[in-house]
Amino acid sequence: MLNKLDPRVKELMDQDENEFPNLIRRMKREIGEAKIIGDLTIMTAENLLNYYDQVEDGAEDLRSSRFVLKLYDIFGK
């Protein structure tokens, strides 16, 4: 699923990789191995949502205001 990740989110992750190498590598590995969004741990999902909120300037969109729906948005689903 890593290739489906919003490029803006991936860019932020890449920027943080020097500061948090273990976290970012673990997240990328987990995302890469995931077959469906439900395969992600809560920790990775929460971190992805934090990145997504940054690229979306924290704007709440009615269609994506819920946790799982935001995750689907991150992967273009």
C-alpha positions in Angstrom: 0.0 0.0 0.0 3.0 2.3 0.2 2.7 3.1 -3.5 -0.9 4.3 -2.9 0.1 6.6 0.0 -0.7 10.3 -0.5 2.6 11.7 -1.8 2.3 14.7 0.5 2.1 12.4 3.5 5.0 10.3 2.3 7.0 13.5 1.8 6.4 14.5 5.4 7.4 11.1 6.6 10.6 11.2 4.5 11.4 14.6 6.1 11.0 13.1 9.6 13.1 10.0 8.8 16.4 11.5 10.0 14.9 12.6 13.3 12.8 9.4 13.9 14.5 6.7 11.8 13.1 3.7 13.6 9.5 5.0 13.7 9.4 6.0 10.1 11.1 2.7 8.9 8.6 0.7 11.0 5.7 2.6 9.6 6.9 2.3 6.0 7.5 -1.4 6.5 4.1 -1.9 8.0 2.4 0.1 5.2 4.3 -1.8 2.6 3.3 -5.1 4.0 -0.4 -4.2 4.5 -2.9 -5.6 2.1 -5.8 -3.6 3.5 -6.1 -0.5 5.7 -7.3 -2.8 8.5 -3.8 -4.4 8.6 -2.3 -1.2 10.0 -1.7 -0.8 13.7 -3.4 1.9 15.6 0.0 3.6 16.2 0.7 3.8 12.4 -2.8 4.9 11.6 -2.7 7.7 14.2 0.7 8.9 12.9 -0.6 8.8 9.3 -3.6 10.9 10.4 -1.4 13.4 12.1 0.6 13.8 8.9 -2.6 14.0 6.9 -3.9 16.7 9.1 -0.7 18.7 8.5 -1.1 18.5 4.7 -4.8 19.3 4.9 -4.0 22.3 7.2 -6.1 20.6 9.8 -9.3 21.3 7.8 -12.2 19.1 8.7 -14.0 17.7 5.8 -17.4 16.1 6.5 -16.7 13.1 4.3 -13.4 12.4 6.1 -14.0 13.6 9.7 -13.9 10.1 11.0 -10.9 8.0 11.8 -11.4 5.2 9.3 -12.6 7.5 6.5 -9.6 9.6 6.8 -7.4 6.5 6.5 -9.1 5.7 3.2 -8.6 9.2 2.0 -4.8 8.9 2.7 -4.7 6.0 0.4 -6.9 7.5 -2.3 -9.8 5.2 -1.6 
